[in-house]
C-alpha cells in the first residue's frame, strides 16, 4: 500500500467513526446537512449531545462536510 491510499485530515477518522457508531459516513453527512444548524461548533455540539459522538469524531465530520459546501 502506498501513502497515497492513506486518508489524511478529517477523512482519516472515517473508518473508526463507521466502526464505533455503526453508520456510514454518508449518513452522518446527510444528518449534518439536514440540520438547521450552520455554525461549525454548533454542529459539533449537536452531534455530541444528540448522537453521542466524541469531540474529535464530530469535529472531523463537520469540518469535512462544511468544506464540501464551500
C-alpha positions, 0 to 999 in steps of 0.5 A: 500500500502506498501513502497515497491510499492513506486518508489524511485530515478529517477523512482519516477518522472515517473508518473508526467513526463507521466502526464505533457508531455503526453508520456510514459516513454518508449518513452522518453527512446527510444528518449534518446537512439536514440540520438547521444548524450552520455554525461549525461548533454548533454542529459539533455540539449537536452531534455530541449531545444528540448522537453521542459522538466524541469531540474529535469524531464530530469535529472531523465530520463537520469540518469535512462536510462544511468544506464540501459546501464551500 
